[in-house]
Each structure stands twice: as structure tokens, then as C-alpha cells.
Amino acid sequence: MDYNWDFSSILLYKQLFWIGLQNTVILGSVCLVLGLFFGLFVGAARFSGKLWLYYPATVFVEVFRNTPVLVQIMWFFFAFPIIAPFRIDAFTAASLGLTLNTIAFSSEIYRAGLQSIAKGQWEAGKALGMSYSEQMRRVILPQSIRRMLPAFMNRAVELFKMTSLASVIAYGELVYQAKVISTIEFNPIETYTTVALVFFAVLFPMTIIVRRFETNNSVGR
């Protein structure tokens, strides 16, 4: 089947693509920062031997890790306003779904990183009179974060791709803008090909950085 590719119409809407890319970066960045920040506390709770911390953190992780992100986003947008006394916009709903999912996954990265540190490191910190928080801050985290970085960067790549799910609730990220353009110009092949190329151009350098970190970590061990 012959198909005449025509990207000229794409250039007419370059401003919409630019706005969509900006919204994608904003959404992804907000969710990544919040997800990694709060994921540390959930991961520490999962690592803790205190049951009153472990069980709630485990329930949270299993719920948000084993349900589809698309369903989470749609639930916050359509269902949450029914049980809450206020409405939330598309950005907030998408941020909640993606952030909570990122917290769940990043907490497991933190937990695995903490468990990778030899028991002797904890005992050495305790022998020096450090409290638990001081051991974490001065001994354990500086060592474990280096091991976690490749996993965090892989998560960042996945998160930025998942921002496309926000298009189902009409948040103006890149895929939603492409949907609008393809509806107007009837050119879905060119439009979504452009979206794929933009994502590739943004994320491919990140994957190269991830591989370098993984290589450096394997050499340093």
C-alpha cells in the first residue's frame, strides 16, 4: 500500500507540540521529584523492623504497584471528586496517579539499596555512637545511593513515557496535543511519528547515561 508522507502540516502546529513537550516535562519532573522524595520514607518504613511502619508501607506499595497507572489516573480524575468535597483538574489527577505509582516503585529501589549494604557498616556506625538517623545519613545512604542511581534513572525514563497516559483525561501533554492535531488534519501517522521521534530525542540520551552509570558501578565493585 502506497502512502504519501506529508509532514508539512506538522510544521503548522509546532507551537502546539512545543506546549505539549513543556507540559510533559513539567508533569514528569514534578512526579519524579515527589516520587523519589516520598519514596525514601516509604522504603525506609519497608526496611524498618517496626511492624507499625512496615505493614502500612507494604499495603501502599502493593496497591499502587499492582494496579494500572491508567486506572489510577482516571480514578483520581473521575471518582475522587465524588468522595471528596472538591474537584481536581487534569494536571493534579495525573500528578497524583503518576507520583503515587513512582513512590511505590522507588521505595522498593530504596529498600533494595539499603539491604545491599553489609551489616558491618551498620555495626560500625553504631559502635561510633551514631543514632539510627545519623547512620542512615552519614554512612548508609551515601553508599547505597550510588548503587540506586541506574535504577532511578531507568524509572525516570519509564515515568516520562507514562506521562502520555494523562492524555485520557485531556491534560495537554505531548500525546494529547498530537491527538488534537491529527483530528484536525487527519494525519495520525505523521503526527504520532513526530511524537515518537520527540520522545526518542529526549529519552535516548538518558538511556546512554544510565548505561554509563551501570558500567561504572560494575567496574567499581
C-alpha positions, -999 to +999 in steps of 0.1 A: +000+000+000+014+033-011+013+062+014+024+097+007+041+110+038+034+147+044+050+164+074+043+199+062+011+201+083+031+192+113+052+224+110+020+245+111+013+232+146+049+233+160+037+256+188+012+231+200+039+204+200+062+227+220+035+234+245+028+197+248+065+189+253+067+216+280+037+201+298+052+166+295+084+178+311+067+197+339+044+167+347+073+142+346+096+164+366+071+171+394+061+134+397+098+123+397+109+147+424+079+140+446+081+102+439+118+100+448+114+122+479+085+104+495+097+070+482+127+073+506+104+074+536+082+045+523+113+025+515+128+032+550+095+021+565+096-011+545+132-017+556+123-010+592+117-038+616+089-019+632+056-036+622+035-004+626+057+011+599+062-020+578+026-031+572+011+003+561+040+009+538+037-026+523-001-022+517+006+011+500+033-003+478+014-034+468-018-014+459-001+012+437+025-012+422-001-038+412-028-016+397-026+000+363-014+036+363-041+045+337-068+033+361-052+053+390-052+085+369-088+080+358-099+072+393-084+104+407-100+124+379-135+109+379-140+091+412-120+111+437-142+142+433-173+121+442-159+112+476-140+144+482-156+179+488-137+194+459-128+188+423-093+184+409-080+193+375-064+171+349-028+180+360-035+172+396-052+139+388-023+129+366+003+140+391-014+120+419-015+088+398+020+090+385+035+103+418+020+076+439+030+049+414+065+063+414+066+064+452+057+027+453+084+017+428+111+040+441+105+028+476+115-007+465+146+006+449+155+024+482+147-008+502+169-029+479+197-004+481+196-003+519+196-041+521+227-042+498+248-025+524+268-050+545+256-055+581+291-045+593+285-009+581+256-006+604+275-021+633+304+002+627+282+033+628+265+020+660+299+014+676+308+050+669+278+061+689+257+072+659+219+072+662+198+054+635+192+086+616+229+095+617+239+061+604+215+065+575+226+100+567+263+097+571+271+060+564+244+040+547+227+064+522+260+078+507+270+043+498+236+029+487+225+060+466+253+053+441+240+018+436+205+030+432+212+057+406+209+034+375+175+021+388+163+056+395+173+068+360+155+039+344+125+048+365+127+084+352+127+071+316+096+050+323+079+079+341+084+103+312+069+078+288+040+072+312+031+109+311+014+101+278-014+083+299-025+118+310-039+123+276-070+102+285-082+130+309-074+158+284-042+171+300-023+190+274+009+169+272+025+158+240+003+129+231-029+149+238-017+177+215-009+151+188-045+137+192-059+172+186-037+179+156-044+145+140-081+151+144-079+185+127-055+175+099-064+137+095-027+128+096-023+104+126+007+086+110+028+118+107+016+132+140+023+102+161+055+095+143+066+130+153+056+123+189+077+091+189+107+110+175+104+137+201+103+112+229+132+093+215+153+125+212+146+134+248+149+099+264+177+083+244+205+105+260+191+095+294+194+058+285+231+064+275+237+080+309+221+050+326+243+026+308+274+046+318+264+046+354+258+008+353+292+003+337+309+025+362+292+007+391+302-027+378+338-016+373+339-001+408+328-032+426 
